[in-house]
Amino acid sequence: MGPDRAQRHHDDQADFHALLKHYDQITRSVTNTHDGIVAETRSDDPAIAALIRKHAHAMHARMVEKWGLRHWDPAFAEIFAQADKVELVLHDLPDGVCAVERSDDANVALLIQVHGAVVSAFVNGGAKVAAQASPLPEAYIRMAGSSPAG
C-alpha cells in the first residue's frame, strides 16, 4: 500500500472509530426491499452528520475500487467480494445520508440486507459490537472463499 492509500486507510479508520465513539448520537433506519435496502443514517449534531456523509462516501469509493476492509469479518469480506453485483446510490441529507443499496442477484440482495443489519448494530452498540464478527445467514452462498479473509 502506497503512502497516499495508507493515509486514506488511516483516515477511514479514524472516521469509523469516531462514529463508533458517538454512536449514541446517531440514528439509523433500514427498510429491506426485495433487492436490497434503503438506509438512512442521521445525527442532530452537524459535525457527526458531516462525518456520516464523509464515511458513507469513503465506503462507496472503497466498494467501487474493491478495496476491502475488516477482512476477518465474513459480512465485510463478502460485500467486497460481491462489489461488482452491488449498486449503491448515496443521497446526502442535511443531517446525514440515505443509502439505496441493491442487486439483481438474490444472493447478493440477502448479503446487502445482512450488511445493513450489521451497520445498524454498530450504530446501536458502538465499539463493543463492532469488535465482533458479523455472521452470514445459512441461506447465503459464500463467494469470498472458505475463510473470512476471502
Backbone as JSON, one array per atom type, in Angstrom:
{
  "sequence": "MGPDRAQRHHDDQADFHALLKHYDQITRSVTNTHDGIVAETRSDDPAIAALIRKHAHAMHARMVEKWGLRHWDPAFAEIFAQADKVELVLHDLPDGVCAVERSDDANVALLIQVHGAVVSAFVNGGAKVAAQASPLPEAYIRMAGSSPAG",
  "N": [[0.85, -1.17, 0.0], [0.7, 2.12, -0.97], [1.91, 5.39, 0.17], [-0.16, 7.35, -0.05], [-2.48, 5.83, -0.15], [-2.25, 4.48, 2.25], [-2.54, 6.61, 4.04], [-5.14, 7.33, 3.44], [-6.49, 5.03, 4.26], [-5.93, 5.13, 7.0], [-7.3, 7.51, 7.65], [-9.93, 6.7, 7.01], [-10.29, 4.71, 8.96], [-10.04, 6.27, 11.31], [-12.29, 7.93, 11.07], [-14.33, 6.0, 11.2], [-13.93, 5.0, 13.8], [-14.45, 7.31, 15.26], [-17.17, 7.66, 14.69], [-18.14, 5.33, 15.92], [-17.54, 5.98, 18.57], [-19.33, 8.03, 19.06], [-21.79, 6.81, 18.8], [-24.19, 6.91, 20.2], [-25.32, 9.26, 19.45], [-26.3, 8.98, 17.0], [-28.75, 8.03, 14.65], [-30.44, 5.39, 12.95], [-32.27, 4.07, 10.29], [-33.5, 1.26, 8.6], [-34.87, -0.1, 5.74], [-35.82, -3.07, 4.41], [-35.83, -4.14, 1.07], [-37.09, -5.89, -1.84], [-34.81, -6.31, -3.28], [-32.63, -5.43, -1.82], [-31.71, -2.76, 0.31], [-32.92, 0.29, 1.85], [-31.41, 2.75, 3.55], [-31.25, 5.09, 6.14], [-29.09, 7.2, 7.78], [-28.46, 9.25, 10.46], [-27.75, 12.3, 12.32], [-28.3, 14.66, 14.92], [-26.3, 16.35, 15.56], [-24.36, 18.57, 13.83], [-21.61, 18.19, 13.12], [-21.21, 15.45, 13.44], [-23.11, 14.52, 11.64], [-21.93, 15.42, 9.27], [-19.66, 13.82, 9.33], [-20.81, 11.29, 9.07], [-21.75, 11.46, 6.42], [-19.27, 11.8, 5.1], [-17.99, 9.37, 5.74], [-19.75, 7.5, 4.56], [-19.47, 8.12, 1.83], [-16.75, 7.57, 1.52], [-16.73, 4.8, 1.99], [-18.29, 3.99, -0.15], [-16.58, 4.65, -2.27], [-14.54, 2.82, -1.71], [-15.89, 0.44, -2.22], [-16.32, 0.66, -5.0], [-13.68, 0.61, -5.84], [-13.02, -1.88, -4.98], [-11.63, -2.24, -2.63], [-11.22, -3.65, 0.08], [-12.06, -3.97, 3.61], [-11.91, -4.84, 7.12], [-11.29, -7.59, 6.8], [-11.35, -9.91, 8.24], [-13.92, -10.28, 8.95], [-16.81, -11.96, 8.13], [-19.18, -10.84, 6.83], [-18.25, -8.4, 5.8], [-16.04, -9.2, 4.24], [-17.42, -10.61, 2.31], [-19.18, -8.65, 1.16], [-17.41, -6.99, -0.15], [-16.25, -8.85, -1.87], [-18.35, -9.29, -3.54], [-18.75, -6.9, -4.8], [-19.03, -6.06, -7.5], [-21.6, -6.75, -8.08], [-23.2, -5.15, -6.64], [-25.19, -2.32, -6.38], [-24.89, 0.89, -5.33], [-26.28, 3.81, -4.24], [-25.91, 7.01, -3.04], [-27.52, 9.52, -1.17], [-27.09, 12.63, -0.05], [-28.16, 14.01, 3.01], [-29.41, 16.76, 4.97], [-28.84, 16.15, 7.62], [-27.34, 13.83, 7.54], [-27.13, 10.81, 5.71], [-28.7, 9.05, 3.01], [-28.79, 5.8, 1.92], [-29.2, 3.82, -0.85], [-29.15, 0.62, -1.58], [-28.66, -2.08, -3.67], [-29.22, -5.17, -5.57], [-29.35, -7.21, -8.5], [-28.97, -9.85, -8.16], [-30.21, -12.36, -6.22], [-28.93, -13.65, -4.07], [-26.92, -11.83, -3.41], [-28.52, -9.65, -2.77], [-29.61, -10.57, -0.37], [-27.23, -10.6, 1.11], [-26.67, -7.83, 1.15], [-28.78, -6.99, 2.77], [-28.05, -8.26, 5.16], [-25.59, -6.97, 5.66], [-26.56, -4.37, 5.99], [-27.99, -4.71, 8.39], [-25.86, -5.3, 10.07], [-24.39, -2.88, 10.1], [-26.34, -1.29, 11.29], [-26.35, -2.51, 13.8], [-23.84, -1.69, 14.7], [-24.36, 1.04, 15.0], [-26.23, 0.92, 17.03], [-24.81, -0.29, 19.12], [-22.14, 0.52, 19.23], [-18.54, 0.47, 19.67], [-18.19, -1.92, 21.07], [-19.87, -3.78, 19.83], [-18.89, -3.6, 17.22], [-16.46, -4.84, 17.43], [-16.91, -7.49, 17.12], [-17.29, -10.37, 15.0], [-19.33, -10.54, 12.07], [-21.9, -12.61, 11.46], [-22.93, -14.65, 8.67], [-26.06, -15.42, 7.09], [-27.51, -18.74, 7.0], [-28.7, -19.26, 4.55], [-27.26, -17.84, 2.71], [-24.96, -17.94, 0.01], [-21.62, -18.29, 0.01], [-19.02, -16.33, -1.51], [-16.5, -15.39, -1.14], [-14.71, -17.33, -0.46], [-13.56, -19.98, 1.74], [-12.58, -19.0, 4.08], [-12.9, -16.25, 6.41], [-11.24, -14.2, 5.58], [-11.3, -14.21, 2.88]],
  "CA": [[0.0, 0.0, 0.0], [1.5, 3.34, -1.06], [1.67, 6.35, 1.25], [-1.46, 8.01, -0.18], [-3.51, 4.86, 0.22], [-2.09, 4.24, 3.69], [-3.15, 7.75, 4.73], [-6.59, 7.22, 3.25], [-6.96, 3.95, 5.15], [-5.86, 5.67, 8.36], [-8.4, 8.46, 7.77], [-11.18, 5.92, 7.06], [-10.36, 4.09, 10.29], [-10.28, 7.31, 12.3], [-13.69, 8.33, 10.95], [-15.14, 4.89, 11.7], [-13.82, 4.97, 15.26], [-15.16, 8.49, 15.78], [-18.6, 7.35, 14.63], [-18.42, 4.37, 16.99], [-17.47, 6.7, 19.84], [-20.52, 8.87, 19.19], [-22.92, 6.02, 18.32], [-25.42, 7.29, 20.89], [-25.82, 10.48, 18.83], [-26.62, 8.6, 15.62], [-29.93, 7.18, 14.45], [-30.41, 4.71, 11.66], [-33.43, 3.26, 9.94], [-33.26, 0.44, 7.42], [-36.02, -0.79, 5.17], [-35.45, -4.11, 3.45], [-36.61, -4.19, -0.16], [-36.94, -7.22, -2.45], [-33.48, -6.45, -3.88], [-31.61, -4.79, -1.0], [-32.14, -1.92, 1.44], [-32.85, 1.74, 1.87], [-30.96, 3.05, 4.92], [-30.99, 6.49, 6.48], [-28.25, 7.34, 8.96], [-28.58, 10.67, 10.76], [-27.4, 12.83, 13.64], [-28.68, 16.06, 15.16], [-25.05, 17.1, 15.68], [-23.88, 18.82, 12.46], [-20.27, 17.62, 12.89], [-21.38, 14.0, 13.29], [-23.82, 14.35, 10.37], [-20.91, 15.57, 8.21], [-18.8, 12.63, 9.39], [-21.61, 10.2, 8.5], [-21.7, 11.62, 4.96], [-17.89, 11.54, 4.66], [-17.73, 7.94, 5.87], [-20.55, 6.79, 3.55], [-18.85, 8.31, 0.51], [-15.47, 6.85, 1.53], [-17.02, 3.38, 1.84], [-18.74, 3.81, -1.52], [-15.36, 4.64, -3.09], [-13.84, 1.55, -1.47], [-16.63, -0.6, -2.95], [-16.02, 0.84, -6.42], [-12.28, 0.2, -6.02], [-12.88, -3.24, -4.42], [-10.58, -2.1, -1.63], [-11.92, -4.11, 1.26], [-11.64, -3.74, 4.99], [-12.46, -5.85, 8.04], [-11.16, -8.84, 6.07], [-11.61, -11.0, 9.18], [-15.36, -10.3, 9.23], [-17.46, -12.57, 6.97], [-20.1, -9.95, 6.1], [-17.48, -7.4, 5.07], [-15.29, -9.9, 3.2], [-18.37, -10.95, 1.25], [-19.72, -7.49, 0.45], [-16.37, -6.54, -1.08], [-16.09, -9.89, -2.9], [-19.51, -9.19, -4.43], [-18.9, -5.48, -5.13], [-19.49, -5.88, -8.89], [-23.03, -7.04, -8.16], [-23.88, -4.23, -5.73], [-25.41, -0.94, -6.82], [-25.05, 1.75, -4.15], [-26.51, 5.22, -4.55], [-25.97, 7.81, -1.82], [-28.18, 10.81, -1.23], [-26.77, 13.4, 1.15], [-29.25, 14.66, 3.72], [-28.85, 17.8, 5.83], [-28.4, 15.58, 8.9], [-26.71, 12.52, 7.35], [-27.1, 10.23, 4.37], [-29.6, 7.96, 2.65], [-28.12, 4.86, 1.03], [-30.04, 2.85, -1.54], [-28.2, -0.43, -1.96], [-29.47, -3.14, -4.28], [-28.58, -6.08, -6.5], [-30.23, -8.08, -9.28], [-28.66, -11.2, -7.7], [-30.94, -12.58, -4.96], [-27.95, -13.99, -3.03], [-26.27, -10.57, -3.03], [-29.55, -8.85, -2.09], [-29.61, -11.08, 1.01], [-25.99, -10.09, 1.71], [-26.88, -6.4, 1.38], [-29.64, -6.87, 3.94], [-27.23, -8.63, 6.32], [-24.65, -5.88, 5.88], [-27.35, -3.27, 6.55], [-28.26, -5.03, 9.8], [-24.59, -5.2, 10.8], [-24.11, -1.45, 10.31], [-27.31, -0.85, 12.3], [-25.87, -3.0, 15.1], [-22.76, -0.78, 15.1], [-25.0, 2.28, 15.44], [-26.92, 0.66, 18.29], [-23.96, -0.78, 20.19], [-20.81, 1.11, 19.23], [-17.3, -0.3, 19.5], [-18.33, -3.27, 21.63], [-20.47, -4.61, 18.78], [-18.01, -3.58, 16.05], [-15.32, -5.73, 17.68], [-17.34, -8.86, 16.88], [-17.51, -10.77, 13.62], [-20.72, -10.48, 11.62], [-22.21, -13.88, 10.81], [-23.76, -14.69, 7.47], [-27.18, -16.36, 7.25], [-27.31, -20.06, 6.38], [-29.2, -19.24, 3.17], [-26.33, -17.12, 1.84], [-23.92, -18.74, -0.64], [-20.36, -17.51, 0.09], [-18.21, -16.16, -2.71], [-15.15, -14.95, -0.76], [-13.87, -18.46, -0.06], [-13.95, -20.67, 2.97], [-12.12, -18.27, 5.27], [-13.42, -14.89, 6.44], [-10.33, -13.28, 4.92], [-11.62, -14.2, 1.45]],
  "C": [[0.91, 1.24, 0.0], [1.13, 4.33, 0.03], [0.32, 7.05, 1.16], [-2.58, 7.08, 0.27], [-3.44, 4.55, 1.71], [-2.73, 5.38, 4.49], [-4.67, 7.7, 4.62], [-7.18, 6.15, 4.16], [-6.97, 4.44, 6.6], [-7.03, 6.64, 8.6], [-9.74, 7.74, 7.86], [-11.36, 5.28, 8.43], [-10.69, 5.11, 11.36], [-11.73, 7.76, 12.27], [-14.61, 7.26, 11.52], [-15.12, 4.85, 13.23], [-14.5, 6.17, 15.91], [-16.67, 8.26, 15.76], [-18.98, 6.34, 15.71], [-18.43, 5.04, 18.36], [-18.74, 7.49, 20.1], [-21.8, 8.14, 18.74], [-24.24, 6.43, 18.96], [-26.01, 8.6, 20.37], [-26.22, 10.25, 17.37], [-27.89, 7.76, 15.63], [-29.86, 6.57, 13.07], [-31.7, 3.94, 11.48], [-33.11, 2.52, 8.65], [-34.57, -0.21, 7.01], [-35.5, -1.8, 4.17], [-36.39, -4.02, 2.26], [-36.39, -5.57, -0.77], [-35.53, -7.42, -3.0], [-32.37, -5.77, -3.09], [-32.17, -4.01, 0.16], [-32.19, -0.45, 1.03], [-32.54, 2.08, 3.32], [-30.73, 4.55, 5.06], [-30.24, 6.53, 7.79], [-28.13, 8.82, 9.22], [-28.04, 11.01, 12.14], [-27.86, 14.27, 13.72], [-27.46, 16.95, 15.3], [-24.48, 17.32, 14.28], [-22.5, 18.21, 12.16], [-20.36, 16.1, 12.68], [-22.12, 13.7, 11.98], [-22.84, 14.45, 9.2], [-20.0, 14.35, 8.16], [-19.52, 11.41, 8.82], [-21.54, 10.27, 6.97], [-20.3, 11.29, 4.43], [-17.6, 10.04, 4.67], [-18.49, 7.16, 4.79], [-19.91, 6.92, 2.17], [-17.49, 7.6, 0.43], [-15.7, 5.35, 1.35], [-17.53, 3.07, 0.44], [-17.53, 3.74, -2.46], [-14.6, 3.33, -2.93], [-14.55, 0.41, -2.19], [-16.31, -0.52, -4.43], [-14.61, 0.33, -6.72], [-12.03, -1.25, -5.6], [-11.73, -3.28, -3.43], [-11.2, -2.39, -0.27], [-11.32, -3.67, 2.58], [-12.32, -4.76, 5.87], [-12.43, -7.24, 7.38], [-11.47, -10.07, 6.94], [-13.11, -11.2, 9.43], [-16.11, -10.83, 8.01], [-18.36, -11.63, 6.17], [-19.34, -8.92, 5.28], [-16.64, -8.05, 3.96], [-16.21, -10.2, 2.02], [-18.85, -9.73, 0.47], [-18.68, -6.94, -0.53], [-16.12, -7.57, -2.18], [-17.2, -9.8, -3.94], [-19.71, -7.77, -4.97], [-19.42, -5.24, -6.54], [-21.0, -6.08, -9.04], [-23.86, -6.11, -7.27], [-23.99, -2.86, -6.39], [-25.7, -0.12, -5.57], [-25.17, 3.19, -4.62], [-26.69, 5.95, -3.23], [-26.67, 9.13, -2.11], [-27.84, 11.54, 0.07], [-28.03, 14.06, 1.69], [-28.65, 15.75, 4.59], [-28.27, 17.26, 7.14], [-27.77, 14.19, 8.76], [-26.74, 12.07, 5.92], [-28.2, 9.17, 4.23], [-28.87, 7.1, 1.65], [-29.16, 3.91, 0.46], [-29.07, 1.82, -2.12], [-29.02, -1.61, -2.47], [-28.62, -4.03, -5.18], [-29.65, -6.87, -7.25], [-30.04, -9.55, -8.88], [-29.3, -11.4, -6.32], [-30.0, -12.91, -3.8], [-27.28, -12.72, -2.51], [-27.27, -9.64, -2.35], [-29.66, -9.27, -0.63], [-28.38, -10.56, 1.76], [-26.11, -8.61, 2.05], [-27.74, -6.19, 2.63], [-28.89, -7.22, 5.23], [-26.26, -7.5, 6.66], [-25.37, -4.67, 6.48], [-27.66, -3.48, 8.03], [-27.0, -4.91, 10.65], [-24.26, -3.73, 11.1], [-25.08, -0.88, 11.34], [-26.88, -1.3, 13.7], [-24.72, -2.13, 15.6], [-23.34, 0.51, 15.66], [-25.67, 2.08, 16.8], [-25.99, 0.3, 19.44], [-22.54, -0.26, 20.22], [-19.68, 0.11, 19.09], [-17.41, -1.73, 20.02], [-18.9, -4.23, 20.58], [-19.53, -4.71, 17.57], [-16.81, -4.49, 16.22], [-15.65, -7.18, 17.38], [-17.5, -9.12, 15.39], [-19.0, -10.78, 13.32], [-21.06, -11.77, 10.88], [-23.07, -13.7, 9.56], [-24.91, -15.67, 7.69], [-26.9, -17.67, 6.52], [-27.72, -20.06, 4.92], [-28.23, -18.57, 2.2], [-25.26, -18.06, 1.29], [-22.66, -17.89, -0.73], [-19.62, -17.5, -1.24], [-16.75, -15.87, -2.35], [-14.26, -16.1, -0.33], [-14.3, -19.01, 1.27], [-13.47, -19.96, 4.22], [-12.68, -16.87, 5.23], [-12.51, -13.89, 5.73], [-10.56, -13.23, 3.41], [-10.47, -14.51, 0.66]]
}
